Amino acid sequence: MKPNDLLSVTSLLSVLLLTLHIAQDVVFGLDPAGLHHLFGVAILVVIACGAVLLRERPSGKVIMLLGGVMAVAMLPLHMRNGLRPEFLEKSGALLFVWILYLLGVTGGLAVILAVRALRTE
């Protein structure tokens, strides 16, 4: 698989996982539902456009790099104070934590691939 293809796939996977994560934040009450989520949708659209429409351009690679940084940031943002024990007893808590780890892995890979792609230009 070509490096640009792998970067695009990794970025799109991060977008998918970010949408699942944001939905879980709303369901678990960590983030209130509201129209402010349209801003998040706009950010995810920009990352998806970078992965699909601008993938061969440096601007697309920078967008995917920033999307990877966002994905990596989710785990430390949620774990900085630890998760409350009552939250961990809820149904779906395992999936929530698992998605945080997957975001860290896919985001980290996207960052590495984007940096490599930007250096070769």
Stockholm file with secondary structure:
# STOCKHOLM 1.0

chainA/1-121         MKPNDLLSVTSLLSVLLLTLHIAQDVVFGLDPAGLHHLFGVAILVVIACGAVLLRERPSGKVIMLLGGVMAVAMLPLHMRNGLRPEFLEKSGALLFVWILYLLGVTGGLAVILAVRALRTE
#=GR chainA/1-121 SS CCHHHHHHHHHHHHHHHHHHHHHHHHHTTSSCCSTTHHHHHHHHHHHHHHHHTSTTSHHHHHHHHHHHHHHHHHHHHHHTTCCCHHHHTSTTHHHHHHHHHHHHHHHHHHHHHHHHHHHTC
#=GC SS_cons         CCHHHHHHHHHHHHHHHHHHHHHHHHHTTSSCCSTTHHHHHHHHHHHHHHHHTSTTSHHHHHHHHHHHHHHHHHHHHHHTTCCCHHHHTSTTHHHHHHHHHHHHHHHHHHHHHHHHHHHTC
//
